[in-house]
Amino acid sequence: MDTTLVILAAGLSSRFGSGSPKQVAAVGRNGEIIADYSVFDAIRAGFTKIVYVIREDLKEAFVENVSSKIKVDGVEVVLAFQKMDDVPQGFSAVEREKPWGTAHALWAARHVVNEPMMMIHGDDFYGADVYGTVNNFLRDPSNGEFDYAMGGYRLENTLSPMGGVSRGVCVVKDGLMTDMRETHKIRMYPDGIAYPDPADEEQERLIYLPGSSIVSMGAFAFKPSIFGEIEKDFVEFLGKNPQNPKTELWMTGVVSKLLTSGKATMKVLETTGKWFGVTYQEDKPAVVAAIADLVEQGVYPDKLF
């Protein structure tokens, strides 16, 4: 069975180099970006297709600097484009500075993905283990079209020392996710991990979370059925926000709705791996050092491709 890795990598900048999208910030010794390590891990875990979701105006630079390097026998590399005017029939795009959100980004891959898929973010390093675990799940013939999964990370392994982060905080029962809530500005405080209470206008009151809380880093395992569900939610979203240029449709919201309705199940594939990524520009030196350490340990070759 073929399986696909879908990498959400639509940056906001229109060029590489100074002011470039964080997804293309070099972190490896030979100019590798974080997504290169994700691709390397996915291929050795058995994924047979790599799909990058990018902005169309970044195509030439992205091909030259990223996707053209992936030349592995038996592995197909495809680009999909997240476009502002890509909306369901009956709707028209509004002027926006930012894309429509993570759910819309995955939906942009619907024309090129017809097989079970793993979705990740281009600026997150997930660790090698999760790819094998997810790929085994995707290849399991006992799973139906609405049996999904998620690589679950311990919250304490996903924080940035440079500031607050957004995480999908999960409720898990008997190995299955029952709910997930997008939570913002989570960070380490002197007395624990917490985030400002959204109901507190001054945001001085903190809500604390256990470090062992399972959170989503956007590493989902889906079947092609997810595209139809995203479109349904997108139609509803556009109906409620016809002229709002800032609201976004998040995958966490789509997933939560499917779980609440009972239409889908989501198995939590827990990993003890440590996440790292470039949430802030100041994160980059730590990521470079972590990658170098993994190369020294022999986890990755000095040059990936």
N, C-alpha and C positions, 0 to 999 in steps of 0.2 A: 504493500500500500504506500502510495506517495503521500508525503506530508510537507506542508509549507510553513516557513517562518515569515511572518509579516512584520516588517520593521517600520514603525511610525517615525518618520524623520523629516517631516515638513517644517523647516525652520522659518523664522520670520525675516531673515536677512536675504538680500538678493545677490550676495556675492560671497566668495571665500576670502580668507585672509583676515585683515583687521576688521573687526566688527562682524565676523562670520557667525553663522549659526553654531550654537554650542555642540550640535550633533557632529560637526566636522572638526572639532578641536583635536589636534594630534596628541595622543597620550602614550604611544608606543615609540620604541627607539628608531623605527623606520617609518615614522609618520602615520602609524596605525591610529584609527579613531576607535572609540568605544564600540561602535557597531561592528567593526571588523572582528573583535573578539567574540561578540555574540554570534556572528556568522560562522566563525571557526568552530565554536562550541556546538552550534546546531548541526553543522555538516558532519562532524565526527560522532554526533549522537544519532545520525541517520536521516536527517531532513534532506529532501531532494529538490527543494525549490526555495529560492529566496526572493521575496517581494519587498522592495523599498517603496514606501509611500512618501512622495516628496512634492514640493511645489514645482509646477511646470517650468517656471522661469529659472529654476536651478538645474534643469536637466543636463545641459552641456557640462557645467562644472562638476556636477555630481558623477556623471559617467566618467569624466576624465580623472577625477580624484578618488572615487570610491568604487562604484560598481564594476568598472572594467577590470579591476584587480582580481575579482573572484572568478578564477578559471579552474574549475574542478570538474573532472569527468563525472557525468551523471547528475550534475547539479545545474538547474536552470536559474538564471538571474533575470528578474523582470522589474520594470518600473511601473508604478501606478501614480496618478497625479491627483492631489487634493485641490479641487478648484472651487472658488467662491460661488460660481454659478451652477455647481453640480447640486441641484435640489430636486426633490420629487416633482412629478408632473402636477401642474396646477399651481405651482409656487414660482416666485421669481426671487433672485438674489437681492440682498440689500447691501449697501456700502458698508464694508467692514475693514478694520485694520488687522484683525486676527482671524485665523481659520475658525470653522464652526465648532471645533472640539474633537476630542479623541474618538468619539463614536463615528463622527463624520469621516475622520481620517481612515478608520478601518473600513467603513462603507465604500470609500474610494477604491478599495481593492476588489470589489465585487466582480468586476469584469475579467479579472485575471486569476481568481482563486476559485477552484471548484473542488478542492480536496480539504480534508481536516487540516486545521491551521493552529499555529501558536502565534499570538500577538505579543510584541514587546515594544518598548520605547527606545529610540535610537540613542538617547543620552544616558541610559542606565546600564550598568554592568551587573549581571545577574548571577554569575558563577556557573561553572560547567555542569554541575549536577542537575539543575532544574531542566535542562534540555533533554537529557535522557529520560527523566521521569515523565515529562510531558509527552515526549514522542511515544513512549510505551502506552500511555493513556490513549493517545490519538489512534494508535494502531490496534487497540483492543476491540475486537469485533462485537463484544457484548454490549458496548456503549451505543446508545441510540443517537438520533439527530439532535436531541435536546439535552444530551448528557455532556455537560461542559466541565472544565476544571480550571484551577488556578494555582500557580506557584505561590505558596504562602510563606511570607517572611516574618520573622520576629521583629517587632517594631524597634527594639533596641539596636538591631543590626542595620537599620535603614536611615539613620539620622545624619544630618550634615552639621558639622561644628560651626558652620558659617552663618546659620540662620534657620528660620522655620521652613518646614517642608509640608507638602500636601500628601496625604496617604488615604487609601480606602481602608478604613478600620472595619474588620470583619467580625461577625458573630458566627461561630462554628459549633455545630452539634453533630456528634457521631460521624465526624469526618466530612460533613457537608456544610457548605456555607448557607446560612439562613438569611443573612442580611449583610449589607455593606454600605457604609456611609462615608462620603467624601469629607475628610476633615483637614482643615488648613492650619498653617502656622504652628505645626507641632515641632517642639524643640526640647532640648535638655535644659532644665533649670537646676539650680543648686539642690533642690529637694525632690527632683524627679522629672519624669517626662510629662509634658502638659501642653495644652493649647488654650488660647483665650476663648472664653465663653462667648459664642456669637450673639447671645441674648443680652450681653452686657455692653451697652453703648460705648463705654470707656475702655472696654476690653482689659479691665484690670483683674477680673476674676478668672482664675485658671481652672480648667478641668484636667485632672490627672489620669494618665493611662498606664497600665502595667507594661513594663518593658517586654514581657512575653506575649503581649497582644499580637494576634496574627493580622498582618496588613497586606493589602494588594500593592504590588509594584507594577501592575499592568501586564503581568506575564500570564495571559489567559490561553486556555485551550478551547477552541470553538470548532463547530462544524459549519458548513456553508449556510445552515439554517439561520445563523446569526444575522446575515445580511438583511433578510426580510424583517426581522425583529427591529433592527436599527432603523429601517425605513419607516416602519409604523410609528416608532417613537419620534422620528425626525418630523414626520407629518404633524404629529400632535404638538411637538416643540415649536414648529414654525407657526402653527395656528395660534399659539399662546404668545409668541414673541415675533409678531410680523415685522416690526420695524426696529427691534432692539439690536444694535450692532455689537454688543458686548457679551451677551449671554452665549453659553456654549453647551453643547450636548455631550455629556461625559459617558464613557463606557460604564463607569460605576453605577450611574443612574439606570442605564439600560439593563444591566445585570440585576440590580436590586429589584426592578419591576418584574423581571422574569421569575425571580426566585419567590417574590411575594405572591405572585399569581399562581405559582405551582407549575408553570408551563415548562420550566427547565430545572435541572439540578446542577450543582457545581461542587465537584469534589475538591477538597483542599489538599494539595500535594505539598506538605510542609517541607521546608528546607532550612537547614541551619547555616546556609551560605550567607556571607556578608555582602550586602549591596554596596556599591558606591557609584557615584555619578557626578556630573558637573551641573548641579543645581545652581550654584553660584560660580562666577569666574574664579573666586578664591579657592574653590574646591580642586581646581586642576592640578596643582603641585602634589597634593595628596594622592590623586588618582594616578598620576605619572609614577610616583614612588611605589604604589601598590602593584601596578602592572609590572614594573621592573622587578619587584620582589617575586612575583609569580613566574616571571621568565627565569630568574635565578633558580627557583625551585624546580624548574623543568615542567611546570604546568602548561606553558606555552613556549613554542619555539621563538627564537630571537626575531625572525621574520615570518609572519603568518602566511602570506601568499606570494 
